[in-house]
Amino acid sequence: MIDFPLSRLQPQEAAVYAALGLPSGSRPSTRSAALLQRALELFHSCSEPLGVSEPIRLDEFAGIFAGQGRNAPATPLAGVFPRAERLHLFAFTLGARISGEIQRLFASDDFALGSVLDAVASLAADQAGRIAEAWVESRDAGQKKGARLKALLYSPGYCGWHISGQEKLFARLRPERIGISLNASFLMSPLKSISGVLVAGPAAIHRFSEVYPFCGQCKSPTCRERGMARSA
Ligand code: SF4
């Protein structure tokens, strides 16, 4: 099992301010700093982090990735996973309490604190993916000699993998056992949950130089931040 301590999930203050749109290098106001402190207190008191992962063979994953046949004609993952040495299906949730608290704050018109807690929780869920990647890499380092493998998480709904891919992923992984369910639009509940496949292989398999048609609408080119895209 992967351990998700809150101390590792908690985002850096600068990352939260950046997510809220504060320009880099700007000094947050006293009110903003107080809101962030309160949001971090709620993050610690309301989070119930749980994750689940299962190794999966490449040929079996090919069927899951194909999903309902609605993926983009060309995707980064289609070129990456066949060259992987190890695949793990993965899902994680921060739990229902923190999502409920965010909804409660918005419903009670406390938009300021609700927005900060929402940003903290989203960044923490993203950080869970980084923790899972490191977990796969450390397991591999213990089992193999030679070049270290690089693990990255790829998720339905991103980079041409259609969101309906969640259906087969959930059928195989069964994240319901940690409290995550899918609605008719394939969105996860609780909201602060992530899912996908952890792809481990030589670092080079994760790099691509193509610019895909859907990249034009991408609002968060995480491929660049993660050193995957050579150009975009
Ligand atoms: S630009 Fe966006 S959509 Fe395109 S590969 Fe990178 S993360 Fe994916």
Residues whose N, C-alpha, C, O or C-beta is under 5 A from the ligand:
A	BS01	SF4	C159 F214 C215 C218 S220 P221 T222 C223 A232
